[in-house]
Amino acid sequence: MVPVGWRHTDDPVTAGVGIDGSSDAALDFAAAEALRSSSDLRLVHSWLMPSPALDASTIVAVTPEEVIEDNWQVLEGAAQRVLIQHPNLPVQSELIRDSRSAALLRFDGRSSLIVIGTHRRGVLMGSLLGSVGQEILWRAECPICVVPPHYGAPATSVAARPGARAGR
């Protein structure tokens, strides 16, 4: 989706990094686009402090330092994944304490493209775009690309999938 009046820039391609694998295909797409356009790739991962977990006998709480470290690990894992496939691609990593959409929107005026993944939960579970896509779509100053989870993956027949039964 490209906003009206948008003009190409030499700014980095920005990709949102999730903790659940939903951004893997988006990272692949973003890296390919950064290479194609001779741009840097900016990886953005956001975090918020979790609420303490209540258990019958104790309150389990984590420190901000533990949460930051865990989220740096997610971001660094994504950067390593990209660099293994594209060792010469300049990659920037940004860890932001904010919501996912707000973290991405911090870079919308300084990005040639924002790329996000989707869970593909459908209309009832998160609309066609998902909550982050819905929040940034109308506010971003640069193009937005929403990449489905299996972008670029080879198609597999039902019979070839593990646990699938032939003839179904």
C-alpha positions as CSV (number, residue, x, y, z in Angstrom):
1,M,0.0,0.0,0.0
2,V,1.5,3.3,-1.1
3,P,0.3,6.6,0.3
4,V,-0.8,9.3,-2.1
5,G,2.0,11.7,-2.9
6,W,4.8,9.3,-1.8
7,R,8.1,9.7,-3.5
8,H,11.0,7.1,-3.5
9,T,13.8,7.8,-1.0
10,D,17.1,6.2,-0.3
11,D,16.1,5.5,3.3
12,P,16.4,2.0,4.7
13,V,13.8,-0.7,4.3
14,T,12.3,-1.2,7.8
15,A,11.0,-4.6,8.9
16,G,9.1,-5.4,12.0
17,V,10.5,-8.4,14.0
18,G,8.0,-10.6,15.9
19,I,8.7,-13.1,18.6
20,D,6.6,-15.9,17.1
21,G,8.0,-16.5,13.6
22,S,5.2,-14.5,12.0
23,S,7.8,-12.1,10.7
24,D,10.1,-14.6,9.1
25,A,8.7,-14.3,5.6
26,A,8.5,-10.5,6.0
27,L,12.2,-10.5,6.9
28,D,13.0,-12.5,3.8
29,F,11.0,-10.1,1.6
30,A,12.5,-7.0,3.3
31,A,16.1,-8.2,2.8
32,A,15.4,-9.0,-0.9
33,E,13.9,-5.5,-1.3
34,A,16.8,-3.8,0.5
35,L,19.2,-5.7,-1.8
36,R,17.2,-4.8,-4.9
37,S,17.1,-1.1,-4.0
38,S,20.7,-1.0,-2.7
39,S,19.3,0.1,0.7
40,D,20.1,-0.8,4.3
41,L,17.8,-3.0,6.2
42,R,16.5,-1.7,9.5
43,L,15.0,-4.4,11.9
44,V,12.6,-3.0,14.5
45,H,11.5,-5.0,17.5
46,S,9.4,-3.6,20.3
47,W,8.8,-4.6,23.8
48,L,6.7,-3.7,26.8
49,M,7.0,-4.8,30.4
50,P,4.7,-7.8,31.0
51,S,2.2,-7.8,33.8
52,P,3.3,-10.0,36.8
53,A,2.1,-13.5,36.4
54,L,-0.1,-14.6,39.3
55,D,0.1,-18.2,40.5
56,A,-1.7,-19.7,43.5
57,S,1.2,-19.2,45.8
58,T,3.5,-16.6,44.3
59,I,3.8,-13.6,42.1
60,V,6.3,-14.1,39.3
61,A,7.9,-10.9,38.2
62,V,10.8,-10.2,35.9
63,T,13.1,-7.2,35.9
64,P,13.3,-4.7,33.1
65,E,16.8,-5.9,32.4
66,E,15.7,-9.5,31.9
67,V,12.9,-8.3,29.5
68,I,15.4,-6.2,27.6
69,E,17.9,-9.0,27.3
70,D,15.2,-11.4,26.1
71,N,14.0,-9.0,23.4
72,W,17.6,-8.2,22.3
73,Q,18.0,-11.9,21.8
74,V,14.9,-12.0,19.5
75,L,16.3,-9.0,17.5
76,E,19.8,-10.4,17.3
77,G,18.5,-13.7,16.2
78,A,16.6,-12.0,13.4
79,A,19.6,-10.0,12.3
80,Q,21.8,-13.2,12.3
81,R,19.2,-15.0,10.2
82,V,19.3,-12.2,7.6
83,L,23.1,-11.9,7.7
84,I,23.5,-15.7,7.1
85,Q,21.5,-15.4,3.9
86,H,22.9,-11.9,2.9
87,P,26.3,-11.4,4.6
88,N,26.9,-8.1,2.7
89,L,23.6,-6.4,3.5
90,P,23.9,-3.5,5.9
91,V,21.6,-4.3,8.8
92,Q,20.6,-1.9,11.6
93,S,18.8,-3.2,14.7
94,E,16.4,-1.1,16.8
95,L,14.9,-2.2,20.1
96,I,12.1,0.1,21.0
97,R,10.1,0.2,24.3
98,D,6.7,0.8,22.9
99,S,3.8,-0.9,21.1
100,R,4.6,-2.6,17.8
101,S,2.8,-0.1,15.7
102,A,4.2,2.9,17.5
103,A,7.7,1.5,17.2
104,L,7.4,1.1,13.4
105,L,5.8,4.5,13.0
106,R,8.9,6.1,14.6
107,F,10.6,5.3,11.4
108,D,7.9,5.9,8.8
109,G,9.3,9.2,7.7
110,R,12.8,7.7,7.4
111,S,12.0,4.5,5.6
112,S,11.6,3.7,1.9
113,L,9.3,0.9,2.9
114,I,7.9,-0.7,6.0
115,V,7.5,-4.5,5.9
116,I,5.4,-6.5,8.4
117,G,4.3,-10.1,8.7
118,T,0.9,-11.4,9.4
119,H,-0.6,-14.3,11.3
120,R,-3.4,-14.7,8.7
121,R,-6.0,-15.2,11.3
122,G,-8.7,-13.9,9.0
123,V,-11.4,-11.3,9.3
124,L,-12.8,-12.3,12.7
125,M,-9.4,-12.8,14.4
126,G,-7.7,-9.6,13.3
127,S,-9.2,-8.4,10.1
128,L,-7.4,-8.8,6.8
129,L,-4.2,-7.0,8.0
130,G,-3.9,-7.7,11.7
131,S,-3.8,-5.1,14.4
132,V,-0.4,-3.7,13.6
133,G,-1.2,-3.4,9.9
134,Q,-4.5,-1.7,10.8
135,E,-2.8,0.8,13.1
136,I,0.0,1.9,10.7
137,L,-1.8,1.7,7.4
138,W,-3.4,5.1,7.5
139,R,-0.7,6.8,9.5
140,A,2.5,5.9,7.7
141,E,4.2,8.3,5.3
142,C,5.9,5.5,3.3
143,P,4.6,2.4,1.6
144,I,3.6,-0.6,3.7
145,C,4.0,-4.2,2.6
146,V,2.2,-7.0,4.5
147,V,3.8,-10.3,3.8
148,P,1.9,-13.6,4.4
149,P,3.6,-16.2,6.5
150,H,4.6,-18.5,3.6
151,Y,5.8,-15.9,1.1
152,G,8.3,-17.5,-1.2
153,A,8.0,-20.9,0.3
154,P,7.6,-23.8,-2.2
155,A,4.0,-25.0,-2.5
156,T,3.4,-28.4,-0.8
157,S,0.7,-30.8,-1.8
158,V,-1.6,-32.1,1.0
159,A,-0.2,-35.6,0.5
160,A,3.4,-34.4,1.0
161,R,2.7,-32.6,4.4
162,P,3.7,-34.6,7.5
163,G,0.7,-36.3,9.0
164,A,-1.5,-35.8,5.9
165,R,-3.5,-38.6,4.5
166,A,-3.6,-39.2,0.8
167,G,-7.0,-38.9,-0.9
168,R,-8.2,-36.0,1.4
